[in-house]
């Protein structure tokens, strides 16, 4: 048996026929036959020639034939080839209509809070993709501190309220070993904001401990209070991140999931917050330099996602990843549009966190299977299949 060709070893005709077949399958959802593809392409290649090339592509794992009498559909390896071909000539800017819609949905209300912003973002991602939109907020430990308050409760309990730079309000209760008067709590809150505002809460906690040893004589009481109040909760891990999911019902409407058991497994995953956070963070581990990453089919480590694609991009503050913007759907999706939308929304979140609305949202790269950066260039929106 001949050695299977790699993605880069496919000859020009095989590459063009594979891309054309994938585009046609994405558009119709039906297996693609050689005669249909020949008519669609309107080229001089005969249906017999196309059929032979498609048979070779099937043998090499790029296409599959669900039934002997049916046409062929892309495998996850075929989709990976298609996505990498998009990445090689990719313009990260969404269409003008998508850009206007996104900005209107996210920023039409100037009083919107970060909670509402993330909720709106997951909804518009679902709307624009017809799949599942997911926004992962920063974990509490990564929130950029803008303001903090301590409110005295009964039984030596203190309500801690934090406000992030982007307006996300969180609260939790800590129990103290001694009663603290409200005026002392107020002084402690002012001390933290004046000395540590603009830093992540995990850094605040670390710096409090360091300063305790450096300036104990001067700030012993304030530092002690601050450490006792913040020590327990500000250093929490990624699992306390809020996650916003919208459009799970779209999976039922896609027609790409005929197996009921697999569909149930996917819905269970969307309901398990901690598991979903870990999956998205695993995807982002491959995108340390920023940009959009696409995981297709078997590239996903979770069995329940082996029939799905995850398109995700991180958003950051001062070069530190804070959360992610994602779309999850079947492997048959409009990759070019969804990659643009996900990358653009992530860039807007970068701006919200950095408070630089005039910044350029399209710097960065999209990462393919190799993980390497690619410069932005123009590609038309899902062009008609062509063998030119």
Secondary structure, 3 states (H helix, E strand, C coil): CCCCCCHHHCCHHHHHHHHHHHHHHHHHCCCECHHHHHHHHCCCCCHHHHHHHHHHHHHCCCEECCCCCCCEEECHHHHHHHHHHHHHCCCCCCCHHHHHHHHHHHHCCCCCCHHHHHHHHHHHHHHHHCCEEEEECCCHHHCEEEEEEEEECCCCEEEEEEEECCCCEEEEEEECCCCCCHHHHHHHHHHHHHHHCCCEHHHHHHHHHHHHHHCHHHHHHHHHHHHHHHCCCCCCCHHHCCEEEECCCHHHHCCCCCCHHHHHHHHHHHHCHHHHHHHHHHHHCCCCCCCEEEEEHHHCCCHHHCCEEEEEEEEEECCEEEEEEEEEEECCCCHHHHHHHHHHHHHHHHHHHHCCCCCCCCCCCCECCCCCCCCCCCCCCCCCCCCC
